Amino acid sequence: MSTDVVALASASRGGVRRRFVNRFATVLMGLAVAAALLPLASVLYFTVVKGLIRFGAPFLQHSMRGVGPLDSTGGAYHAIIGTLEQVGIATVIAVPLGLLAAVYTVEYGRGRLASLIRFFTDVMTGVPSIVAGLFIYAFWVLALNQGFSGFAAALALTILMLPTIVRSAEEMLKLVPDALREAALALGIPRWRTILSVVLPTAMAGIVTGVMLAIARVAGETAPLLLTALNFDAINVNPFKGQQAALPTFIFSQAGAPQKVALDRAWAGALTLVGLIVVLNLIARAIARRSRVHG
């Protein structure tokens, strides 16, 4: 009887110790999450509070054409157009190429080519953004003599988007159960049709998330744009000819000015960029959810 009592007491002490360790680890995890979210919350708070000083309809509907250094007018309309065009062109180029590379490496690639694709994807992941801008500047602007343009900036952004899209799509495709592929193939469906109708729709949510991460990364890049599209105070809706502004270069130029009104415009531009990325995320997720339901 005494042996049973000792064993019960020992088990009780062990249970108390496990509960204490579990609660202690939970508290540490919560503190770590709070410490990680605090800088993000601070950045968002200051961006919203300081950006709302100048943010509004006039800021979104006017450019900096003819605006003096001390004028309180002017806005980022021209920069918004430039960002939408440059990021849009980069997305149109990078998404098909990235998906094709991911599909090949996961579904078909077993040889040296697949290894090379993975190797260059890893190398491109660590390429600094200014190196991508320098490459397009040397190749497109100088060697081919195409001049500065929004399209040149889009090419630099494409280089930065590709590794993120390839890696994220590759991991999402690997998560698709092999049983789905085998069931489709057993029904006599061709392999390419299985990929289009079964594999890609199943992994669509993760692929869209990877694409939006790539867009969010390049939408705020400044160095490649300064080397390829420069900056422009007026509206230029043609991304294939002439200098073109974007929100990152607009923020860079306004933040470098000594006037307070320019700094307020820079904060408003940052708020606009954050809002634009959020809206694009919501639209992309709605499209992915709709395609998954109907697919």
Summary of the structure (lengths in Angstrom):
residues: 295
radius of gyration: 25.5
end to end distance: 66.1
largest distance: 95.0
contacts: 932
relative contact order: 0.14
helix: 78%
strand: 0%
